[in-house]
Amino acid sequence: MITKNSDTPASTRSAESRSRILSAALREFSAHGMAGARTEKIAAAARVNKALIYYHFGSKEKLYVAAVEMIAGKIHEQSMAVYMREASPGERLLRTALGHFDRILAQGEFQSLMQQEMMRLHKGDSGVLPILVKRAFAPLQAMYKATVLEGIAARELIDVDWMQIQLSALGANVFYFLSAPVWPLVMGIDPFAPQVLAARRRAVVEFLGQAIFTDRVYGAGLAAKVLADTPMAEFKRDRPHAREKK
C-alpha cells in the first residue's frame, strides 16, 4: 500500500493512482480476459486499496472499457504524430509501417486484448471493438487513405488501389506476428530473436521502398533514411512462443 505524501496535492495523488490502476488493469485483462481478471490482483499491482478501483471506475467492466480507451488513445496519438510529420506522403507511409511493426512488438498487452475482442466478435458479441474503431481505427484508416491518395496525386507513389498498399504494408506485420509460433517449425528460427526481428523489420521497409514508389531508387533511399533514424522499439520476451528453448 502506498503512503500518502502530505506535500502532494490530493488531485495529483488521485490522478497517479488512477494511472497505476489502468496500467495494472491492462496487464491483468490482457493476461486473463475481462471474465478471468481479478480486481484484487489489479489493486495489488497498482499498490492501491481495492475500494479505490470502484471509486474511480465503478465496476470491473467499466475499468476494462477505460483501459481499452487508454491504449486506443495512445495508439491514435502515436500514429497521428507520424501522419502530421513534415515529410512526403511516401515517407509517412514508410514510417507508419515501421511504427506499426514496433507497436505490435512492444505493446503485447494491446495485441492480446485485440485477439480476445476478435474472438468475442466472432461469437456475436461486439465487446469494446466499437470503441477501438471510433477512437483509433476509423480515424487512422481515413488518414492512411488520404496519405496514399496524396502520394499518388503527387506521382510519388504508384497508382494502385490505396487499400492494397495498406494491406501489403500493415498486413505483412500482422501475419508475421500471428504466425510466430509456426516459424520455428517451418523456418527453424526464433521469430523474437533480436537479429531476426531487426532483419524482418528492415525487410518490411525496404520492400515498400521498392514496391510503392514510382522511382525505385528514390524509394530505396527513403527507406534507408527512415530505417537509419528510427531504432527498433524495446520489448520484453514474455510471450509463450517467445521464450528461449531450454
C-alpha positions in Angstrom: 0.0 0.0 0.0 1.4 3.4 -0.9 1.9 6.1 1.7 0.3 9.4 1.1 2.7 12.4 0.9 1.1 15.5 2.5 3.2 17.7 0.2 1.4 16.2 -2.9 -1.9 17.7 -3.8 -4.9 15.3 -3.5 -5.8 15.8 -7.2 -2.3 14.7 -8.2 -2.4 11.6 -6.0 -5.8 10.7 -7.4 -4.5 11.0 -11.0 -1.4 9.0 -10.2 -3.4 6.2 -8.5 -5.9 6.1 -11.4 -3.0 5.9 -13.9 -1.4 3.0 -12.0 -4.8 1.2 -11.8 -5.2 1.5 -15.6 -1.7 0.2 -16.3 -2.2 -2.7 -13.9 -5.6 -3.5 -15.3 -4.3 -3.5 -18.9 -1.8 -6.2 -17.9 -4.3 -8.3 -16.0 -7.0 -8.1 -18.7 -4.6 -8.9 -21.4 -3.4 -12.0 -19.5 -6.8 -13.3 -18.3 -9.5 -11.5 -20.2 -12.3 -9.5 -18.6 -14.0 -12.5 -17.1 -10.9 -14.0 -15.7 -9.3 -10.8 -14.4 -9.3 -10.2 -10.7 -9.7 -6.8 -9.2 -7.7 -7.9 -6.1 -4.7 -8.6 -8.3 -5.1 -5.3 -10.1 -5.3 -3.4 -6.8 -2.1 -5.2 -5.5 -0.2 -4.5 -8.7 -1.3 -0.8 -8.6 -0.5 -0.6 -4.9 -3.9 0.8 -4.0 -6.9 -0.3 -1.9 -9.4 -2.4 -3.9 -12.1 0.1 -3.0 -10.3 2.8 -4.9 -10.8 0.8 -8.1 -14.6 1.1 -7.7 -14.3 4.7 -6.6 -12.6 5.6 -9.8 -14.3 3.3 -12.2 -17.5 1.9 -10.7 -17.1 -1.7 -11.8 -14.7 -4.2 -13.4 -16.5 -3.9 -16.7 -16.1 -0.1 -16.7 -12.4 -0.4 -15.8 -12.0 -2.7 -18.8 -13.5 -0.1 -21.1 -11.3 2.6 -19.5 -8.2 0.5 -20.1 -9.1 -0.1 -23.7 -9.9 3.6 -24.2 -6.5 4.5 -22.7 -4.5 2.2 -25.1 -6.6 3.2 -28.1 -5.9 6.9 -27.3 -2.1 6.2 -27.1 -2.2 4.4 -30.4 -4.1 7.2 -32.0 -1.7 9.8 -30.7 1.4 7.9 -31.8 0.1 7.2 -35.2 -1.2 10.7 -35.8 2.2 12.1 -34.9 3.5 10.2 -37.9 0.8 11.4 -40.3 1.3 15.0 -39.2 5.1 14.8 -39.7 6.8 17.3 -42.1 7.5 14.7 -44.8 6.4 13.4 -48.2 3.4 11.1 -48.3 5.7 8.2 -49.1 8.0 8.8 -46.2 5.0 9.0 -43.9 3.8 5.6 -45.1 7.2 4.0 -44.5 7.2 5.4 -41.0 3.7 4.2 -40.5 4.7 0.6 -41.4 7.7 0.8 -39.2 5.7 2.2 -36.3 3.1 -0.5 -36.7 5.7 -3.2 -36.6 7.2 -1.7 -33.4 3.8 -1.3 -31.8 2.9 -4.9 -32.3 6.3 -5.9 -30.9 6.3 -3.6 -27.8 2.6 -3.5 -26.9 1.9 -7.1 -26.3 -1.0 -6.3 -23.9 -2.9 -4.5 -26.6 -2.3 -7.3 -29.1 -3.7 -9.8 -26.6 -6.7 -7.7 -25.9 -7.3 -7.4 -29.7 -7.3 -11.2 -30.1 -9.7 -11.6 -27.2 -12.0 -8.9 -28.7 -11.9 -10.5 -32.2 -12.9 -13.8 -30.6 -15.8 -12.1 -28.9 -16.9 -10.5 -32.1 -16.7 -13.9 -33.9 -19.1 -15.2 -31.2 -21.6 -12.4 -31.9 -20.5 -10.1 -29.0 -19.2 -6.8 -30.3 -17.5 -6.1 -26.9 -15.4 -3.0 -27.0 -14.4 -3.1 -30.6 -16.8 -0.2 -31.4 -14.7 1.9 -29.0 -11.5 0.9 -30.7 -12.9 1.6 -34.1 -14.2 5.0 -33.1 -11.2 6.1 -31.1 -8.4 4.7 -33.3 -9.0 2.5 -36.3 -11.5 4.6 -38.3 -9.6 7.9 -38.0 -6.3 6.3 -38.7 -7.8 4.4 -41.7 -9.0 7.7 -43.1 -5.6 9.2 -42.6 -3.9 6.3 -44.4 -6.2 6.5 -47.4 -5.7 10.3 -47.6 -1.9 9.9 -47.4 -1.8 7.3 -50.2 -4.1 9.3 -52.5 -1.9 12.4 -51.8 1.2 10.4 -52.8 -0.5 9.1 -56.0 -1.6 12.6 -56.9 1.9 13.9 -56.5 3.2 10.9 -58.6 5.5 9.9 -55.7 3.5 6.6 -55.4 2.3 4.2 -58.0 -1.3 4.5 -59.0 -2.9 1.4 -57.4 -5.7 0.7 -55.0 -4.9 2.5 -51.8 -6.2 -0.3 -49.6 -4.0 -2.8 -51.2 -1.0 -0.7 -50.2 -2.3 -0.7 -46.6 -2.9 -4.5 -46.6 0.5 -5.1 -48.1 2.3 -2.9 -45.6 0.5 -3.4 -42.3 -1.0 -6.9 -43.1 2.5 -8.3 -43.5 3.4 -7.2 -40.0 0.2 -8.8 -38.6 0.8 -12.1 -40.4 4.4 -12.3 -39.2 3.5 -11.9 -35.5 0.3 -14.0 -35.7 2.4 -16.8 -37.3 5.2 -16.6 -34.8 4.5 -20.0 -33.2 4.9 -21.6 -36.6 8.1 -20.0 -37.8 10.4 -22.2 -35.6 8.8 -25.3 -37.1 8.8 -24.1 -40.7 11.9 -21.9 -40.9 13.9 -23.1 -37.9 14.2 -19.6 -36.5 13.3 -17.9 -33.2 10.9 -15.1 -34.5 11.7 -12.9 -31.5 15.4 -13.2 -31.5 16.7 -9.6 -31.8 18.7 -10.2 -35.1 15.7 -11.9 -36.7 13.3 -9.1 -35.7 15.8 -6.5 -36.9 16.1 -8.2 -40.3 12.3 -8.6 -40.7 11.7 -5.0 -39.7 14.2 -3.8 -42.2 12.8 -6.1 -44.9 9.3 -4.6 -44.5 10.5 -1.0 -45.1 12.9 -2.0 -47.9 10.2 -3.9 -49.7 7.8 -0.9 -49.6 10.6 1.3 -50.8 10.8 -0.8 -53.9 7.1 -1.6 -54.3 5.0 1.5 -53.9 7.2 4.3 -55.3 7.3 5.4 -58.9 11.0 5.9 -58.6 12.6 2.8 -57.1 16.0 4.4 -56.5 14.3 7.3 -54.6 12.1 4.9 -52.7 15.1 2.8 -51.6 16.9 5.9 -50.4 13.9 7.0 -48.5 13.6 3.5 -46.9 17.3 3.7 -45.8 16.8 7.1 -44.3 13.7 6.0 -42.3 15.5 2.9 -41.0 18.6 4.8 -40.1 16.8 7.4 -37.8 14.2 5.0 -36.3 15.7 2.5 -33.8 13.7 -0.6 -33.0 11.4 -0.4 -30.0 12.4 -2.2 -26.8 10.3 -5.2 -25.8 10.1 -8.0 -23.2 10.3 -11.6 -24.2 7.4 -12.6 -22.1 5.2 -14.2 -24.7 4.9 -18.0 -24.5 6.2 -18.5 -28.1 9.0 -16.0 -27.5 10.7 -17.8 -24.7 14.1 -19.3 -25.2 14.2 -23.0 -25.8 15.6 -25.0 -22.8 
